[in-house]
Amino acid sequence: MGSRYRRVDWTAGASRELHAVINFVADESPEAAIRLLDDILGSADSLRSMPDRGRIVPERDDPTVRELLVEPYRLLYNITESAVVILGLLHQRRDFDRWGGLDR
């Protein structure tokens, strides 16, 4: 898909999931929540220039739907011609098929 820069957009669902995750972690450790938020946002931002670096989501056979692992979460995204669209943030232990985030 080339090496030009794309913008990074978050779906409303992905944004809600990010806020829920950070709030959950912050209840136990505000410092850990800040580190996790930095890791997630940094990983998402890195997709601007390297959108193909994530692996294809194993549960889908679609090269435009990929994920980066940001332990212990999966940052799911779609690559378009002009953007990387963050589709969701899913805990690695969560059942992908029951999540339904790509179908929202």
Secondary structure, 3 states (H helix, E strand, C coil): CCCCCCEEEECHHHHHHHHHHHHHHHHHCHHHHHHHHHHHHHHHHHCCCCHHHCEECCCCCCCCEEEEEECCEEEEEEECCCEEEEEEEEECCCCHHHHCHHHC
